[in-house]
Amino acid sequence: MSTTKTPITVAYGDGIGPEIMDATLRILDAAGAQIEPEVIEIGEKVYKSGTKTGIQPSDWESLRRTQVFLKAPITTPQGGGFKSLNVTARTSLGLFANVRPCQAYYPYVDTKHPALDLVIIRENEEDLYTGIEHRQTDQVFQCLKLISRPGCEKIIRYAFEYARAYNRKKVTCFTKDNIMKMTDGLFRKVFDEIAKEYSDIQSEHWIIDIGSALLADEPERFGVIVTLNLYGDIISDIAAQIAGSVGMGGSANVGDQCAMFEAIHGSAPDIAGRGIANPSGLINGAIMMLVHIGQGEVAAKVHNAWLRTIEEGIHTGDIYQEGVSKQRVGTKEFADAVIERLGQQPQHFKAVSYASAPRPIHITPGIPPAQKKELVGVDVFLDWKKGTANELGDALSSLSDSPLRLKMITNRGVKVYPEGMPETFCTDHWRCRFVSDNSGEVSKEATLKLLSLLHEQGFDFIKTENLYTFDGQPGYSLGQGE
Ligand code: NAD
């Protein structure tokens, strides 16, 4: 092992953050980790000093230089327009993969699923979490779900590479592609394409709803799960909870250049400063960090000593069970117990080795060939409160001099004109689909002329979406009932 120390950026965070970071760094030091921490201040104090992102602009320098961030949890003040530091760090540093191993430590930590041992790999940069939201009418708010092919490719390839590197036999994909055929459909399509390149690893897909139900009921059937940002966020907490150990899980946020490691839990202000917090989540995050920086031997030493401590029943209050636990300890005593066991192997749990663990997995997404893109129409969204769907449809159909023909109107996705159903509830938000008379190509000028005409006639257009075909295939969904 190299004796050159790897610089890492460390943040002690808020609440129980300083206590668990102190415990973790003491263990790493005692284990011989060759690291050189650079401490930065993040979180509540920084937010309250007026920095909306929770991190001083100058501290990005440290992160860019070290490219490794060991972060304790922080408290995000409620209201006041403060931005989540986690989301900012993930997106600004390109940390596209959130990796959350989740394991049962039965019988030492109580769970209904003793064989649970899985890893959730969640896409971290896209989906509904891009935060592009708009209020468009009195009644309707919108959040944009963005999914890109390179984004899908990076995370899915990462999941297969991870499975291969860590000897996992199966990768499962969760999407809702039966409903979101274009966005989730793309994720599924890329998954099916990439799965074919990894014939040594089983692959399967579940719709997220039944997939989550199976995860909650029979988690032992899963190895690696790869999914989109929102679903991944939700199922990661379900998996941690049913493992019986939200306080024990660590997580890695990995990008091409930088990576951030943390505990999955928050800053636990209710127990802060009492010296009773369980540092295991951050210890597990730090173990992932050591593997990432090529110090797998130290990672294994810490991991095995930690497993030994857990199985000897030395437990913090959050996992203490009468009759199972042997000693109730505080944060500091727990860290001391791990340090005493450095060099020992667990007796009940399987000892861990990171000898063949990979250095950072690098993924370069391919750029698909450009396809022939043709404009074939436009969806114009109107804020309109003056009457029924038929009245709006008739008014738009009879616009004189319109360069485009009204094809249909939907309200919240359901076709309401022509031949809508009288039972359909309508809001003040209407999508009006215009196409050319011969259903062929449409010019940008025609769409501009249409908007100008609508404006002159007093229609309040709130947004437009161009309708394109790509190599003749529609790049837009049909209205329900279209
Ligand atoms: P939390 O995870 O902080 O606490 C939930 C419960 O679990 C509390 O009862 C707490 O005492 C307990 N708990 C959590 N970690 C523990 C540990 N290591 N040992 C023992 N008990 C532990 O969740 P919350 O209360 O919803 O959030 C508190 C704050 O943390 C909020 O400001 C939230 O925004 C923030 N938060 C930060 C992060 C992060 O920085 N990564 C993640 C989640 C929440």
Residues whose N, C-alpha, C, O or C-beta is under 5 A from the ligand:
A	BS01	NAD	A72 P73 I74 T75 T76 G247 A263 I264 H265 G266 S267 A268 P269 D270 I271 I276 A277 N278 D318
